[in-house]
Amino acid sequence: MEIRSEPFQHTEAIAQHPGGYQWWYFDAASASGKYHIVIIFYVGNPFSTRYINALEKQGEAGPAPCKYPGISISVYENGNPIYYSFTEFEEKDYSFEEGSKLKMGAHIMEVRQTDRGAAYWLCLKEQLPCGDQLEADLIFESRQDQQRNNGPDNMAESHIWNLAQPRAQVEGTLRLALEGAGVSDRQLSFSGTGYHDHNAGKEPMKEEFTDWYWGRFHFQSVTLIYYVKNQVDGSREHQAWLLDPNTNKVIENLREIELNDDSWSIFGLRSSRKLSLRFEQAQIEVQQSTVVDNGPFYQRFLSQAFLSIPAEDVLESAEGITEYIRPQRIHSRIFWPLVNMRIRQVHQKPHWVQRSKRLYQWTW
């Protein structure tokens, strides 16, 4: 995997091979810790059963990823999901302006250069078949020392992970109208800390790795970002960084990592719930404690992390989003009925489960 930190380099060409994919990932926690938001724009949606089916039928002559755009949006209140959507669009609903702006239906992502560095503006608007509605206007702003790069984005590795905003200040508004929630409408002035990355690959994820853990935590003194990938060839690739919270510059690199306390999900997905990370000066224990998205091939956790820097007498804790995926399972058709309940095709009649608030919540 090729790792970058270039906030303005978002070129569509790096993932236009059949089987390729890319996503723009954003998460944010409110200053109070009450609300968490996760927003992911996809091109070549790797969870799309339509995309996978077309690739299996057509092989290397298969469809371009731009034919399968999508977006997932999750809102959590006190560790519980209160809004979830995963919407798949047609190619005609999607447009991309090189390095600056992406549109999917009524959703917009735009990057701007500011005096401080980089700012991503997200404008979201959606109404679900069950009646839930969401509108959001959010700015992710971060200090970046890199200059804008408009040059070609050559893809030497099969996967690129661009840490565009390891730590960002997030401001904006969020409006939710939730059916059957006892509150007809809620308007939130959102202020907190966020994270943004951009991932791209030129082949299905299952061709490169068997599973992948990754996460990020915003302590007062440092930001932690880590990943662990168990490769298809049996090797393990892992890395973690401690970054300065003001400049996003790397302070320390990982020395070693351990995964412990394996647990099985109701879908037979096995993942480690504890990760121990060792640096030269610091030690961090991650506890993936609360499962907020539990599927047959993917899990998202609201996790706790504990930081210790003995030489500086530092002892801190933080809450953050962590994730786990086993991509081979995405291609197992036995799980596709569950996937089709979750993913809404915007130009087709919605699944009958998606029309019921109570039943749709069961798929979360």
Salt bridges, closest charged atoms under 4 A:
GLU2 OE2 - ARG4 NE 2.87
ASP27 OD2 - ARG216 NH1 3.33
GLU56 OE1 - ARG333 NH2 2.81
GLU77 OE2 - LYS34 NZ 3.83
GLU77 OE2 - ARG186 NH1 3.18
GLU88 OE1 - ARG50 NE 3.46
GLU91 OE1 - LYS67 NZ 3.31
ASP93 OD2 - HIS347 NE2 2.78
GLU110 OE1 - ARG112 NH2 3.88
GLU126 OE2 - HIS107 NE2 3.70
GLU126 OE2 - ARG344 NH2 3.49
ASP132 OD2 - LYS357 NZ 2.43
GLU135 OE2 - ARG175 NH2 3.36
ASP145 OD1 - ARG143 NE 3.62
ASP145 OD2 - LYS249 NZ 3.61
ASP153 OD1 - ARG4 NH1 1.92
ASP185 OD1 - ARG175 NH1 2.38
GLU207 OE2 - LYS206 NZ 2.66
GLU208 OE2 - LYS229 NZ 2.82
ASP211 OD2 - ARG326 NH2 3.64
ASP262 OD2 - ARG270 NE 3.25
GLU280 OE1 - ARG255 NH1 3.74
GLU285 OE2 - ARG278 NH1 3.17
ASP293 OD1 - ARG342 NH2 2.81
GLU319 OE1 - HIS36 NE2 3.81
GLU323 OE1 - ARG216 NH2 3.31
GLU323 OE2 - ARG300 NE 3.77
